[in-house]
Amino acid sequence: MSAATQAPATATETDPETLGWMKGFPPAPDRTITFQNGSFRSFPELRWAWSNVRQLVPTVNVWRGAGPASVLPRADHDIGAVASTTMDGRPMTFAKMLEETYADGIAVLHRGKLIYERYFGALKPHKPHIAMSVTKSFTGVLAGTLVKEGKIDPQAPVTDYVPELKASAFGDARVHEVMDMTTGLEYTEVYTDKSSHVWGLRRANGMAPIPPDYDGPTTIFDFLVAQKRQGEHGKAFAYKTVNTDVLAWIIRRASGMTLSDLLSERIWAPMGAEEDAHYHVDRIGTESGGGGLSTTLRDLARFGETMRNHGRFNGRQIVPSQVVEDIARGGDPEKFKPAGYTTLPGASYRNQWWVTHNAHGAYMARGVYGQGIYIDPKAEMVIARYASHPVAGNAANDPVTLPAYMALAKALMAGG
């Protein structure tokens, strides 16, 4: 096996606590992780970094409000032995799935009760972990809420809200095409290709250092107005984070609020979050609406449970039920198919959520390196998961995680 194809070290071998990353005052030079040299994005350093984003980049708080934390009733149930078979035919258990996919934390709710909660590596119950593109699903819910209130018209041109985008690829796009990622853009999102546009977005949103000879955009807004058109809008789904950042810009204009204040007011405080969340921000303080949110694991689970209950949680209707039901119904699988997600056959994408259209009607929020919320309405189950997998794309996680989730759902429905 060549060095290039060698299997990465296991989760146990790369445990950031064991390896001693950032320990000591100051940490030893070979145990120091920084933003400027990009080491925070390397494996195994990222196993520490994803639980400590605030030590690396500027952030803005999402206040939990002054009220008490909502109760998550517990009914502990060791589900570690629940058996499944991976997509490539290997026997697996739920506990082994967590180890094999570099989980940092997992919380499982069944019928609203926390039945299983585990932490690994650098993550602790009170510590926020970066949600990566799970952030998009929060952005989508905020947008859907403003649509329901009549503050955003999904059929309207994007330029009705953000005229600055007139000369960009979004100049003739409609809001719903941005929400469902069916815009035709030149932008590419290939994490393993250093020339992919996603690295320009990361430099613009503050999650990658600016090289000395760089003369491209250094804020999210500047990056978005420079996007070029390729293909037709509305024809096919293509996963591109710039859509979500445009949607976040529309949300700010329609609400007159920052994303962090809006999330606090509409979801975090009414939900009774246990801890503040935070977004990483660009060089002028703009939140990354496509991937910048960090939350605690339990608060991620609370949001998942809010969605499972059609937007109701903590004794109140937080998200309009129509917004949740529209997401859960899903988008057009025919528009999704050309994207080629082999681990998600028959799936669709709707308002920043991934909809499986499986037998249980499960839908998901998904982020690179293994972040996720998995909502199974039929099994009355919610799984919130944070991770630090060595591979960014979820094609590395799905063959192991998705069969394990379905096996657990069936076991819970059977009373197992």
C-alpha positions in Angstrom: 0.0 0.0 0.0 1.5 3.3 -1.0 1.8 6.2 1.4 -0.8 8.1 -0.6 -3.4 5.3 -0.2 -2.4 4.2 3.3 -5.3 3.9 5.7 -5.4 6.8 8.2 -4.7 6.1 11.9 -7.7 5.0 13.9 -9.9 7.2 16.2 -8.2 5.8 19.2 -4.7 6.4 17.8 -5.6 10.0 16.9 -7.4 10.9 20.1 -6.4 14.6 20.7 -6.3 14.2 24.4 -3.9 11.2 24.2 -1.7 13.0 21.6 -1.5 16.1 23.8 -2.4 18.7 21.2 -2.3 22.3 22.7 -1.3 21.0 26.1 1.0 23.0 28.3 1.9 26.7 28.8 2.9 27.2 26.0 2.2 24.0 24.1 5.3 22.2 22.7 6.0 23.4 19.1 5.2 20.0 17.7 1.9 20.0 19.6 0.8 23.5 18.6 -2.1 24.0 16.2 -2.6 27.4 14.5 -4.8 29.0 12.0 -2.1 30.8 10.1 -0.2 27.8 9.0 -3.3 25.8 8.1 -2.5 23.0 10.5 -6.0 23.2 12.1 -7.4 21.7 8.8 -4.9 18.8 8.8 -5.6 15.3 10.2 -5.2 14.5 13.0 -4.9 18.1 14.2 -8.5 18.8 13.1 -9.7 16.3 15.8 -8.8 19.0 18.3 -9.7 22.0 16.1 -13.3 21.2 15.4 -14.0 21.3 19.2 -12.0 24.5 19.7 -12.8 26.8 16.8 -13.0 29.9 19.1 -9.2 29.6 19.8 -8.5 29.8 16.1 -10.7 32.3 14.4 -13.0 35.3 15.3 -16.5 34.4 16.3 -19.8 36.0 17.2 -22.1 34.7 19.9 -25.6 33.3 19.5 -27.2 34.0 22.9 -29.2 31.3 24.5 -31.4 33.9 26.3 -32.0 34.5 30.0 -34.4 31.6 30.6 -33.7 28.1 31.9 -32.4 25.4 29.7 -35.2 23.1 28.4 -35.4 19.7 30.0 -34.1 16.7 28.0 -35.6 13.8 30.0 -33.2 10.8 30.2 -34.0 7.1 29.7 -30.5 5.6 29.3 -30.4 2.6 27.1 -27.1 1.1 25.9 -27.6 0.7 22.2 -23.9 0.1 21.5 -24.5 -3.6 20.5 -27.2 -2.9 18.0 -26.1 -4.7 14.8 -26.1 -3.5 11.2 -24.5 -4.3 7.9 -22.5 -1.6 6.1 -23.2 -0.7 2.5 -20.2 -2.9 1.5 -21.5 -5.9 3.4 -19.4 -5.8 6.6 -21.0 -6.6 10.0 -21.1 -3.5 12.3 -22.3 -2.5 15.7 -23.5 1.0 16.7 -20.5 1.4 19.1 -18.0 0.2 16.4 -19.6 2.6 13.9 -18.8 5.5 16.2 -15.1 4.4 16.5 -14.8 3.7 12.8 -16.2 7.1 11.7 -14.2 9.2 14.2 -17.3 10.4 16.2 -16.6 13.2 18.7 -20.1 13.0 20.2 -23.4 11.2 19.7 -26.8 11.9 21.2 -29.8 9.8 20.4 -33.4 10.8 21.3 -36.3 8.4 21.2 -39.8 9.8 21.7 -38.2 12.9 23.1 -36.0 11.2 25.7 -32.2 11.1 25.6 -31.4 7.4 25.5 -27.7 7.5 24.6 -25.1 10.2 24.9 -21.3 9.7 24.4 -18.3 12.0 24.0 -14.9 11.2 22.6 -11.7 13.1 21.8 -11.7 16.8 22.6 -15.5 17.2 22.9 -17.3 17.8 26.2 -21.0 18.2 27.0 -20.6 22.0 27.5 -18.3 22.6 24.6 -19.4 23.8 21.2 -18.2 21.8 18.1 -18.3 23.2 14.6 -21.4 22.0 12.7 -19.9 22.6 9.3 -22.7 22.5 6.7 -25.3 21.4 9.2 -25.3 25.2 9.6 -27.1 25.4 6.2 -30.1 23.7 7.6 -30.5 26.3 10.3 -30.2 29.0 7.6 -32.9 27.2 5.6 -35.3 27.0 8.6 -34.8 30.8 9.3 -35.5 31.5 5.6 -38.6 29.3 5.6 -39.9 31.0 8.7 -39.5 34.4 7.0 -41.2 33.1 3.9 -44.2 31.9 6.1 -44.3 35.4 7.6 -44.4 37.0 4.1 -41.0 38.8 4.6 -39.4 36.7 1.8 -41.1 35.7 -1.5 -39.5 32.5 -2.8 -40.6 33.3 -6.3 -39.0 36.7 -6.3 -35.7 37.5 -8.0 -32.7 37.4 -5.6 -31.9 41.0 -6.7 -35.2 42.2 -5.1 -33.4 41.7 -1.7 -29.7 42.0 -2.7 -29.4 44.3 -5.8 -25.6 44.1 -5.4 -25.8 40.7 -7.0 -27.2 42.0 -10.2 -24.0 41.5 -12.3 -23.2 38.1 -10.7 -24.4 34.6 -11.5 -27.3 35.2 -9.1 -28.5 38.3 -11.1 -31.4 36.3 -12.8 -31.9 33.6 -10.1 -34.9 33.3 -7.9 -34.9 32.9 -4.2 -36.3 29.3 -4.3 -33.5 28.2 -6.6 -31.0 29.5 -4.0 -32.9 27.7 -1.2 -32.9 24.4 -3.1 -29.5 24.8 -4.7 -30.7 24.6 -8.3 -28.8 27.6 -9.5 -26.4 27.3 -12.5 -23.0 28.3 -11.2 -19.4 28.0 -12.3 -18.4 27.6 -8.6 -16.9 24.2 -7.6 -16.8 22.6 -4.2 -14.1 19.9 -4.3 -12.3 19.7 -0.9 -9.4 17.7 -2.2 -8.6 20.2 -5.1 -6.7 23.2 -3.9 -7.7 25.1 -7.0 -11.4 24.5 -6.3 -13.5 27.7 -5.7 -14.4 26.4 -2.2 -10.9 27.5 -1.1 -11.6 31.0 -2.3 -14.8 31.0 -0.3 -12.8 29.8 2.8 -10.4 32.6 2.4 -13.3 35.0 2.0 -15.2 33.7 5.0 -12.3 33.7 7.4 -11.6 29.9 7.5 -8.4 29.9 5.5 -5.4 32.3 5.8 -4.8 34.8 3.1 -1.5 34.1 1.3 0.9 37.0 0.8 0.4 37.2 -3.0 -3.4 36.8 -2.9 -5.5 39.5 -4.5 -9.0 37.8 -4.5 -12.0 38.6 -2.3 -11.4 38.7 1.5 -15.1 39.0 2.6 -18.1 36.9 2.0 -19.9 39.7 0.2 -17.1 40.4 -2.2 -16.8 36.7 -3.0 -20.6 36.4 -3.7 -20.8 39.4 -6.1 -17.9 37.9 -8.1 -19.7 34.5 -8.8 -20.1 33.5 -12.5 -22.9 31.8 -14.3 -22.6 28.3 -15.8 -25.7 26.4 -17.1 -29.3 27.1 -16.4 -31.0 28.0 -13.1 -33.7 25.6 -11.9 -32.7 22.6 -13.9 -30.6 20.4 -11.5 -29.4 20.3 -7.9 -25.7 21.0 -7.4 -24.4 21.3 -3.8 -22.7 24.7 -3.6 -22.2 26.6 -0.4 -22.4 30.0 -2.0 -26.1 29.5 -2.4 -26.5 29.3 1.3 -24.4 32.4 1.9 -26.6 34.3 -0.6 -29.7 33.0 1.2 -28.1 34.3 4.5 -27.7 37.7 2.8 -31.3 37.7 1.8 -32.3 36.8 5.4 -30.3 39.7 6.8 -32.0 42.1 4.4 -35.5 40.8 4.9 -35.2 40.7 8.7 -32.9 43.7 9.3 -31.0 41.5 11.7 -27.6 39.7 11.8 -27.8 35.9 11.4 -26.6 35.4 15.0 -29.3 37.7 16.5 -32.0 36.2 14.4 -31.0 32.6 15.3 -30.9 33.6 19.0 -34.3 35.3 18.9 -36.2 32.7 16.7 -34.7 29.4 17.7 -31.9 29.4 20.4 -33.7 31.3 23.2 -37.2 29.8 22.6 -35.8 26.3 22.3 -34.2 26.7 25.8 -30.7 26.0 24.5 -28.3 24.9 27.3 -25.3 26.9 26.0 -24.7 29.8 23.7 -23.7 28.9 20.2 -21.4 30.9 17.9 -20.6 31.5 14.3 -17.2 32.1 12.9 -17.1 35.4 11.0 -15.2 36.9 8.1 -12.9 40.0 8.3 -15.8 42.4 8.6 -17.8 40.4 11.1 -20.2 38.6 8.8 -21.3 35.1 9.8 -20.7 32.1 7.6 -24.3 31.0 7.0 -23.1 28.0 5.0 -20.8 26.4 7.5 -19.8 28.6 10.5 -22.1 27.5 13.4 -20.7 25.8 16.4 -23.1 24.3 19.1 -23.1 21.8 21.9 -24.2 18.3 21.0 -27.3 18.4 23.2 -28.4 21.7 21.7 -28.0 20.2 18.2 -30.3 17.3 19.4 -32.8 19.8 20.8 -33.0 21.4 17.3 -33.5 18.0 15.7 -36.3 17.2 18.2 -37.9 20.6 17.4 -38.0 19.5 13.7 -39.3 16.0 14.5 -42.1 17.6 16.4 -43.2 19.8 13.5 -41.5 22.8 14.9 -42.8 22.5 18.5 -40.5 22.2 21.5 -40.1 23.5 25.0 -43.9 24.0 25.3 -44.2 26.3 22.3 -44.4 26.4 18.5 -40.9 27.6 17.5 -40.8 26.9 13.8 -44.0 27.1 11.8 -45.2 23.5 11.2 -45.7 24.2 7.5 -41.9 25.0 7.2 -40.9 21.7 8.7 -43.5 19.7 6.7 -42.4 21.3 3.4 -38.8 20.3 4.2 -39.8 16.7 5.2 -41.7 16.2 2.0 -38.5 16.8 0.1 -37.6 18.3 -3.3 -37.5 16.7 -6.8 -35.5 13.5 -6.9 -35.1 13.9 -10.6 -33.3 17.2 -10.1 -31.1 15.5 -7.4 -30.1 12.5 -9.4 -27.6 14.1 -11.8 -25.5 15.1 -8.7 -24.4 11.4 -8.4 -24.7 10.8 -4.7 -24.4 7.0 -4.8 -24.9 6.6 -1.0 -28.2 8.5 -1.2 -30.3 6.7 -3.9 -33.7 8.3 -4.5 -32.9 11.3 -2.3 -33.7 14.9 -2.8 -32.7 18.3 -1.4 -35.2 20.8 0.0 -34.5 24.2 1.6 -31.0 23.2 2.8 -32.0 19.8 4.0 -31.2 16.3 2.6 -34.3 14.1 2.3 -33.8 10.4 2.0 -37.4 9.3 0.8 -36.6 6.0 2.5 -39.3 3.8 4.2 -39.1 5.9 7.3 -39.2 9.3 5.7 -35.9 10.3 7.3 -34.3 13.6 6.5 -30.9 15.0 7.5 -28.7 18.0 8.1 -25.2 17.1 6.9 -21.7 18.6 7.2 -18.3 17.6 6.1 -16.1 15.4 8.3 -19.2 13.7 9.6 -21.4 16.3 11.3 -25.1 15.5 11.2 -28.7 15.6 12.4 -30.7 12.5 11.4 -34.5 12.7 11.9 -36.5 9.5 11.6 -40.2 10.5 12.0 -41.5 6.9 11.8 -39.2 5.6 14.6 -39.6 8.9 16.6 -35.9 9.1 16.7 -33.4 11.9 16.4 -29.6 11.4 16.2 -27.2 14.4 16.6 -23.6 13.6 15.8 -20.3 15.5 15.7 -17.2 14.0 14.3 -13.7 14.7 13.0 -13.2 12.1 10.2 -10.0 12.3 8.2 -12.0 12.6 5.0 -14.2 15.6 4.4 -16.9 14.1 2.1 -19.7 12.2 3.6 -19.3 9.4 1.1 -16.7 8.2 3.7 -19.3 8.1 6.5 -22.5 7.2 4.8 -21.8 3.5 4.1 -21.3 2.9 7.8 -23.5 5.5 9.5 -26.7 5.3 7.5 -27.3 1.5 7.8 -26.5 1.8 11.5 -29.1 4.5 11.9 -31.8 2.5 10.1 -30.9 -0.6 12.2 -31.2 1.4 15.4 -34.5 2.9 14.3 -35.9 -0.6 13.6 -34.6 -1.9 17.0 -36.2 1.0 18.9 -39.5 0.4 17.0 -39.4 -3.2 18.0 -38.8 -2.3 21.6 -35.1 -3.4 21.5 
